[in-house]
């Protein structure tokens, strides 16, 4: 499982909020990512450009 951190405020979440990458999917060239907050309360579904623009990869855990 991968952990990401917000670079800037995004969709009501503060800069620095950590998220787990729950799933990745691709359909006809469009990638979609499902992220959950570190406390597993909230879910966020974003596309690849939003992920690259607003998030920083922290680490991968097993």
C-alpha positions as CSV (number, residue, x, y, z in Angstrom):
1,X,0.0,0.0,0.0
2,X,1.3,3.5,-0.9
3,X,1.1,6.6,1.3
4,X,0.7,10.1,-0.3
5,X,0.7,13.5,1.3
6,X,-1.0,16.7,0.0
7,X,1.2,19.4,-1.4
8,X,-1.4,22.1,-1.1
9,X,-5.0,22.4,0.1
10,X,-7.3,20.3,-2.0
11,X,-11.1,19.7,-1.9
12,X,-11.4,20.8,1.7
13,X,-8.3,18.8,3.0
14,X,-5.4,20.7,4.5
15,X,-1.9,20.7,3.2
16,X,0.1,17.8,4.7
17,X,-2.9,15.5,5.1
18,X,-1.8,11.9,4.5
19,X,-3.7,9.4,2.4
20,X,-3.5,5.7,1.7
21,X,-3.8,4.7,-2.0
22,X,-6.6,2.0,-1.9
23,X,-6.9,1.2,-5.6
24,X,-5.9,2.2,-9.1
25,X,-7.9,1.5,-12.2
26,X,-7.6,2.3,-15.9
27,X,-10.4,2.4,-18.4
28,X,-9.7,3.4,-22.0
29,X,-6.5,5.3,-21.1
30,X,-8.1,7.2,-18.1
31,X,-6.5,6.4,-14.8
32,X,-8.5,6.8,-11.6
33,X,-7.2,6.5,-8.0
34,X,-9.1,5.9,-4.8
35,X,-7.5,7.4,-1.7
36,X,-8.5,7.1,2.0
37,X,-7.4,9.4,4.7
38,X,-4.9,7.9,7.2
39,X,-7.7,7.5,9.8
40,X,-9.8,5.6,7.1
41,X,-12.8,7.9,7.6
42,X,-13.0,9.7,4.2
43,X,-12.6,8.6,0.6
44,X,-11.4,10.6,-2.3
45,X,-11.5,9.6,-6.0
46,X,-9.2,11.5,-8.3
47,X,-7.7,11.2,-11.8
48,X,-4.0,10.9,-12.6
49,X,-3.4,14.6,-13.3
50,X,-4.9,15.6,-9.9
51,X,-2.7,13.0,-8.2
52,X,0.5,14.3,-9.8
53,X,-0.4,18.0,-9.3
54,X,-1.6,17.8,-5.6
55,X,0.1,14.8,-4.0
56,X,3.6,13.7,-3.0
57,X,4.5,10.0,-2.7
58,X,5.8,9.3,0.8
59,X,6.5,5.6,1.0
60,X,5.2,2.1,0.3
61,X,4.2,-0.2,3.1
62,X,3.3,-3.9,3.0
